[in-house]
Amino acid sequence: MAKPYYEFFCPVKVIAGHAALEHIPFELATLGSKRPLIITDKGVRANNLLAPIEAAFESTDAVIGYIFDDVPPDSSIATVRNAAKAYRDNHCDAIIAVGGGSVIDTSKATNILVTEGGDDLLKFSGAHNLPKPLKPFFVIPTTSGTGSEVTMVAVVADVEKNVKMAFASYYLMPHAAILDPRMTQTLPPHLTAMTAMDALTHAVEAYTCLAANPISDAYATAAIKKVSNSLFTVLDKPTDEFGRLELAQASTMAGIAFSNSMVGLVHSLGHALGAVAHLPHGLCMNLFLPYVLEYNKEVNGDKIAELLLPLAGSDIYAQTPAHLRADKSIATILTMRDRLYALTKLPRTLRETGKVTEAQLDEVAEKALNDGSIIYNPKEANFKDLRAILDKAW
């Protein structure tokens, strides 16, 4: 069915492949920049992931102005202010984020301060509160999951007030996302699994939720296929360059898909569980994905059935009678999770996390009811419905 109206937008240039990092100085020059600030974390630096980036600058007239590596797992306003100070003190003219979700969010917020001046982030929080384009900004992801390199959203914690500040603006989107397999080859197996399930969930929800459109569908199904085809290859051989690049591309494509078609109940429950039990986002996605699909099936079983082709391949799709394909899609995801548990101990149930108590489930359900993602879920849900899903995931 054709949508009567939709919009699709992704202005981020994607530079991908086995020598993508070497293109950075040239890409900066096209934007009039030659003194970037690199924002990263201690782990990325300790794993020597900055070495190929630094090498890329050696024979050019561009120089790395400063490396700020003090980003914690959950970024805060104080971190952003410190990064902005490093940018100003070292006369930088661009930002390169090298890391996962926290580093990318920190970099987006830092770009607000260095462009707008001052150190008050609060007045720019919320949606579309940035008056003009920001400084040149590149993202080099070191995990293949969040898709933040192509989204217009950033979240930063205000530690004093104990709240998370959200920012949304087209100006927060990076000028370029650089996908190079060298950046994810040292990612440990459990993180590889968890971030891949994050990307898979982004793609599945983008495809099955209410705001899906023909263009986001193309990105979403391609992302699902890449995760299905490459995840176990990479877990078997972590340095597999082709597989690593496929997962990086899947994450980016899923990010483009859900930026344009939103996510649903898996994310509502995941955001709520993350807030209550402080579990990583990708893990929360893995816990809830099959159970939410099961819940939604009576409303959009036809869309869930179509997932079987990218999830399991043409042979299994052809062999499965049409009326059984939705169940087979869900079963395929359940089997993936079992394999990931066997290989990496990625928890499949709330109990297996060891961090969640049954007493917390009411609070998780309450929080999920108030999460914005629930609006786009194809089937409405009340507190009782959410509790039933949580019980299944227990």
C-alpha positions as CSV (number, residue, x, y, z in Angstrom):
1,M,0.0,0.0,0.0
2,A,1.4,3.4,-1.0
3,K,1.7,6.0,1.7
4,P,-0.4,9.1,1.0
5,Y,2.4,11.3,2.3
6,Y,5.9,10.8,3.8
7,E,9.2,12.6,4.0
8,F,12.7,11.1,3.8
9,F,15.9,12.9,4.6
10,C,19.6,11.9,5.0
11,P,22.2,14.6,4.1
12,V,25.1,12.6,5.7
13,K,27.8,11.7,3.2
14,V,28.9,8.1,3.8
15,I,32.6,7.2,3.1
16,A,33.0,3.5,3.4
17,G,35.6,0.8,2.7
18,H,39.0,-0.4,3.4
19,A,40.8,2.9,3.1
20,A,38.0,5.2,4.2
21,L,40.1,6.8,7.0
22,E,42.7,8.0,4.5
23,H,40.1,10.3,2.9
24,I,39.5,12.3,6.0
25,P,42.0,15.2,5.4
26,F,40.7,15.7,1.9
27,E,37.1,15.7,3.1
28,L,37.9,18.2,5.8
29,A,39.6,20.4,3.2
30,T,36.5,20.5,1.1
31,L,34.7,22.1,4.1
32,G,37.5,24.6,4.7
33,S,38.9,22.8,7.8
34,K,42.5,21.7,8.6
35,R,42.7,21.6,12.4
36,P,40.1,19.1,13.8
37,L,39.6,18.2,17.4
38,I,39.3,14.4,17.9
39,I,36.8,13.5,20.6
40,T,37.1,9.9,21.9
41,D,37.3,7.8,25.0
42,K,40.1,6.0,26.9
43,G,39.2,2.6,25.6
44,V,39.5,3.7,21.9
45,R,42.8,5.3,22.6
46,A,44.1,2.3,24.6
47,N,43.2,-0.1,21.7
48,N,45.4,2.0,19.4
49,L,42.4,2.8,17.1
50,L,43.6,6.4,16.6
51,A,46.9,5.3,15.0
52,P,45.5,4.9,11.4
53,I,43.7,8.2,11.7
54,E,46.8,10.0,12.9
55,A,48.8,8.4,10.1
56,A,46.2,9.7,7.5
57,F,47.2,13.3,8.5
58,E,51.0,12.8,8.2
59,S,51.5,13.7,4.6
60,T,48.9,16.5,4.5
61,D,48.9,20.1,5.5
62,A,46.0,19.4,7.9
63,V,46.9,18.6,11.6
64,I,45.0,17.2,14.5
65,G,44.6,20.1,16.8
66,Y,44.0,18.1,19.9
67,I,42.8,14.7,21.1
68,F,40.2,14.9,23.9
69,D,39.8,11.3,25.2
70,D,37.9,11.9,28.5
71,V,34.4,10.8,27.5
72,P,32.8,8.5,30.0
73,P,30.3,5.7,29.1
74,D,27.4,8.0,29.9
75,S,28.3,11.5,28.9
76,S,27.4,14.6,30.9
77,I,27.2,18.4,30.4
78,A,30.5,18.8,32.3
79,T,32.2,16.5,29.7
80,V,30.8,18.5,26.9
81,R,32.0,21.8,28.4
82,N,35.5,20.4,28.8
83,A,35.6,19.2,25.2
84,A,34.4,22.6,24.0
85,K,37.2,24.2,26.1
86,A,39.8,21.9,24.4
87,Y,38.4,22.9,21.0
88,R,38.7,26.7,21.8
89,D,42.1,26.5,23.6
90,N,43.6,24.6,20.6
91,H,42.1,26.8,17.9
92,C,40.3,23.9,16.2
93,D,38.0,24.3,13.3
94,A,36.2,20.9,13.0
95,I,35.3,17.9,15.2
96,I,35.9,14.2,14.5
97,A,34.1,11.8,16.8
98,V,35.8,8.4,17.2
99,G,33.8,6.0,19.3
100,G,30.3,4.6,20.2
101,G,27.1,6.3,21.1
102,S,28.4,8.3,24.1
103,V,31.3,9.8,22.2
104,I,29.1,10.7,19.3
105,D,26.4,12.3,21.5
106,T,29.2,14.3,23.3
107,S,30.6,15.4,20.0
108,K,27.2,16.6,18.7
109,A,26.6,18.6,21.9
110,T,30.2,20.0,21.9
111,N,29.5,21.2,18.3
112,I,26.6,23.2,19.6
113,L,28.7,25.0,22.2
114,V,31.7,25.7,19.9
115,T,29.4,27.1,17.2
116,E,27.0,29.1,19.4
117,G,29.5,30.2,22.1
118,G,29.1,30.1,25.8
119,D,28.6,27.0,27.9
120,D,24.8,26.9,28.3
121,L,23.4,23.8,26.5
122,L,20.0,24.0,28.1
123,K,18.7,26.7,25.8
124,F,19.3,24.5,22.8
125,S,17.7,21.3,24.2
126,G,14.5,19.9,22.8
127,A,13.6,19.8,19.1
128,H,14.8,22.2,16.4
129,N,16.2,24.8,18.7
130,L,19.5,25.4,16.8
131,P,19.4,28.6,14.7
132,K,22.1,27.8,12.1
133,P,24.5,25.1,10.7
134,L,27.3,23.9,13.0
135,K,31.0,23.4,12.5
136,P,32.3,20.7,10.2
137,F,31.7,17.4,12.0
138,F,32.7,13.8,11.0
139,V,31.9,10.6,12.8
140,I,34.0,7.4,12.8
141,P,32.0,4.7,14.6
142,T,33.9,2.0,16.6
143,T,30.8,-0.1,17.2
144,S,28.2,-1.3,14.7
145,G,24.9,-0.6,16.4
146,T,23.6,2.8,17.4
147,G,23.4,4.4,13.9
148,S,24.1,7.8,15.6
149,E,26.4,8.7,12.8
150,V,23.3,9.4,10.6
151,T,20.8,10.7,13.1
152,M,19.8,14.2,14.2
153,V,19.5,13.3,17.9
154,A,21.9,13.6,20.9
155,V,21.3,12.7,24.6
156,V,23.5,14.1,27.3
157,A,23.0,13.7,31.1
158,D,22.6,16.6,33.4
159,V,24.1,14.9,36.4
160,E,23.2,17.6,39.0
161,K,19.5,17.4,38.0
162,N,19.6,13.6,37.3
163,V,17.9,14.0,34.0
164,K,18.9,13.2,30.4
165,M,18.7,16.2,28.1
166,A,17.7,15.4,24.5
167,F,18.6,17.5,21.4
168,A,17.1,17.0,18.0
169,S,18.0,19.1,15.0
170,Y,18.9,18.5,11.3
171,Y,22.0,20.6,12.1
172,L,23.3,17.9,14.5
173,M,23.7,15.4,11.6
174,P,27.3,14.9,10.8
175,H,28.8,16.1,7.5
176,A,30.2,12.6,6.9
177,A,30.1,9.1,8.5
178,I,33.3,7.2,7.9
179,L,32.9,3.4,8.0
180,D,36.2,1.6,8.0
181,P,36.5,-2.1,9.1
182,R,39.8,-1.4,11.0
183,M,37.7,0.5,13.6
184,T,35.6,-2.4,14.7
185,Q,38.0,-5.4,14.4
186,T,39.0,-5.3,18.1
187,L,35.4,-5.1,19.3
188,P,34.9,-8.0,21.8
189,P,32.4,-10.8,20.9
190,H,29.7,-9.8,23.4
191,L,29.8,-6.2,22.2
192,T,29.8,-7.3,18.6
193,A,26.7,-9.3,19.3
194,M,24.9,-6.7,21.4
195,T,25.5,-3.8,18.9
196,A,24.5,-6.0,16.0
197,M,21.2,-6.8,17.7
198,D,20.7,-3.1,18.3
199,A,21.1,-2.4,14.6
200,L,18.8,-5.4,13.8
201,T,16.1,-4.0,16.1
202,H,16.4,-0.5,14.5
203,A,15.8,-2.0,11.1
204,V,13.0,-4.4,12.2
205,E,11.1,-1.6,14.0
206,A,11.7,0.8,11.1
207,Y,10.1,-1.7,8.8
208,T,7.2,-2.9,10.9
209,C,6.1,0.3,12.7
210,L,3.5,2.9,11.7
211,A,5.7,5.5,10.0
212,A,7.5,3.1,7.6
213,N,7.8,4.3,4.0
214,P,9.1,2.8,0.8
215,I,12.5,4.4,1.0
216,S,13.1,3.6,4.7
217,D,11.9,0.0,3.9
218,A,14.7,-0.4,1.3
219,Y,17.3,0.6,3.9
220,A,15.8,-1.5,6.7
221,T,15.5,-4.8,4.7
222,A,19.1,-4.4,3.4
223,A,20.3,-3.8,6.9
224,I,18.5,-6.9,8.2
225,K,20.1,-9.0,5.5
226,K,23.6,-7.7,6.2
227,V,23.3,-8.5,10.0
228,S,21.8,-12.0,9.3
229,N,24.6,-12.8,6.7
230,S,27.6,-11.4,8.6
231,L,27.1,-11.5,12.3
232,F,28.1,-15.2,12.9
233,T,30.9,-15.0,10.3
234,V,32.4,-12.1,12.3
235,L,31.9,-13.9,15.7
236,D,33.8,-16.9,14.2
237,K,36.5,-14.7,12.8
238,P,36.6,-11.2,14.5
239,T,39.2,-9.7,12.1
240,D,37.1,-10.5,8.9
241,E,37.3,-7.2,7.1
242,F,34.4,-7.8,4.8
243,G,32.1,-9.0,7.6
244,R,33.0,-6.0,9.8
245,L,32.3,-3.6,7.0
246,E,29.0,-5.3,6.3
247,L,28.0,-4.9,10.0
248,A,29.1,-1.2,10.0
249,Q,27.0,-0.6,6.9
250,A,24.1,-2.4,8.4
251,S,24.2,-0.2,11.4
252,T,24.3,3.0,9.3
253,M,21.5,1.8,7.0
254,A,19.4,0.9,10.0
255,G,20.1,4.4,11.4
256,I,19.0,6.0,8.2
257,A,15.8,3.8,8.2
258,F,14.7,4.5,11.7
259,S,15.6,8.3,11.5
260,N,12.9,8.5,8.8
261,S,10.3,6.0,10.1
262,M,10.8,5.9,13.9
263,V,10.8,2.9,16.2
264,G,8.1,1.3,18.4
265,L,7.5,-0.7,21.5
266,V,10.8,-2.6,21.7
267,H,12.4,0.9,22.2
268,S,9.8,2.1,24.7
269,L,10.4,-1.0,26.8
270,G,14.2,-0.8,26.2
271,H,14.4,2.9,27.2
272,A,12.4,2.2,30.3
273,L,14.5,-0.9,31.3
274,G,17.7,1.1,30.7
275,A,16.5,3.8,33.0
276,V,15.4,1.5,35.8
277,A,18.1,-1.2,35.7
278,H,21.0,0.7,34.0
279,L,21.4,-2.0,31.3
280,P,23.1,-1.2,27.9
281,H,20.7,-0.2,25.1
282,G,21.6,-3.0,22.7
283,L,21.1,-5.6,25.4
284,C,17.6,-4.2,26.1
285,M,16.8,-4.5,22.4
286,N,17.9,-8.1,22.3
287,L,15.7,-8.9,25.3
288,F,12.4,-7.6,23.9
289,L,12.5,-7.9,20.1
290,P,10.9,-11.3,19.6
291,Y,8.2,-10.8,22.3
292,V,7.1,-7.4,20.9
293,L,6.9,-8.9,17.4
294,E,4.7,-11.7,18.8
295,Y,2.5,-9.0,20.5
296,N,2.2,-7.0,17.2
297,K,1.7,-10.0,15.0
298,E,-2.1,-9.9,14.9
299,V,-2.0,-6.3,13.6
300,N,0.9,-6.4,11.1
301,G,1.7,-10.1,10.6
302,D,2.0,-9.5,6.9
303,K,5.0,-7.1,7.5
304,I,6.6,-9.5,10.0
305,A,6.2,-12.3,7.5
306,E,8.1,-10.3,4.9
307,L,11.1,-10.1,7.3
308,L,11.7,-13.8,6.7
309,L,13.4,-13.2,3.4
310,P,16.2,-10.9,4.6
311,L,16.4,-12.8,8.0
312,A,16.6,-16.4,6.7
313,G,17.2,-16.2,2.9
314,S,15.3,-17.2,-0.2
315,D,15.3,-21.0,0.3
316,I,13.7,-20.9,3.7
317,Y,11.3,-18.1,2.6
318,A,10.2,-20.2,-0.4
319,Q,9.8,-23.4,1.7
320,T,7.6,-21.7,4.3
321,P,3.9,-21.4,3.6
322,A,2.7,-17.8,3.5
323,H,0.5,-18.1,6.6
324,L,3.5,-19.4,8.6
325,R,6.1,-16.8,7.6
326,A,5.4,-14.4,10.5
327,D,5.9,-17.1,13.1
328,K,9.0,-18.3,11.2
329,S,10.5,-14.8,11.3
330,I,10.1,-14.6,15.1
331,A,11.5,-18.2,15.4
332,T,14.5,-17.2,13.4
333,I,15.2,-14.2,15.7
334,L,14.8,-16.5,18.8
335,T,17.3,-19.0,17.3
336,M,19.7,-16.1,16.6
337,R,19.5,-15.1,20.2
338,D,20.1,-18.7,21.4
339,R,23.2,-18.9,19.2
340,L,24.5,-15.6,20.5
341,Y,23.9,-16.7,24.1
342,A,25.9,-19.9,23.4
343,L,28.8,-17.9,21.8
344,T,28.9,-14.7,23.8
345,K,26.6,-15.2,26.8
346,L,24.4,-12.3,25.6
347,P,21.3,-12.6,27.9
348,R,18.0,-13.6,26.3
349,T,15.8,-13.0,29.3
350,L,15.5,-10.4,32.1
351,R,16.5,-13.2,34.6
352,E,19.7,-14.0,32.7
353,T,20.9,-10.4,33.0
354,G,21.2,-10.9,36.8
355,K,20.5,-7.1,37.1
356,V,16.7,-7.0,37.1
357,T,14.2,-8.0,39.8
358,E,10.5,-8.9,39.3
359,A,9.7,-6.1,41.7
360,Q,11.0,-3.6,39.1
361,L,8.7,-4.7,36.3
362,D,5.8,-2.5,37.2
363,E,8.1,0.6,37.1
364,V,9.5,-0.5,33.7
365,A,5.9,-0.9,32.3
366,E,4.9,2.5,33.7
367,K,7.9,4.3,32.2
368,A,7.4,2.5,28.8
369,L,3.8,3.8,28.6
370,N,5.1,7.3,28.8
371,D,7.9,6.8,26.2
372,G,7.5,8.6,22.9
373,S,8.3,5.6,20.8
374,I,5.1,3.9,21.8
375,I,3.2,6.2,19.5
376,Y,4.6,4.5,16.4
377,N,3.9,1.0,17.5
378,P,1.4,-0.7,15.1
379,K,-0.7,-2.1,18.0
380,E,-1.8,0.0,21.0
381,A,-0.6,-1.1,24.4
382,N,-1.8,-0.5,27.9
383,F,-0.1,-1.2,31.2
384,K,-1.5,-4.8,31.4
385,D,-0.2,-5.5,27.9
386,L,3.3,-4.2,28.7
387,R,3.4,-6.3,31.9
388,A,2.4,-9.4,29.9
389,I,5.3,-8.8,27.5
390,L,7.7,-8.2,30.4
391,D,6.5,-11.5,32.0
392,K,7.3,-13.3,28.7
393,A,10.7,-11.7,28.6
394,W,11.4,-12.6,32.3
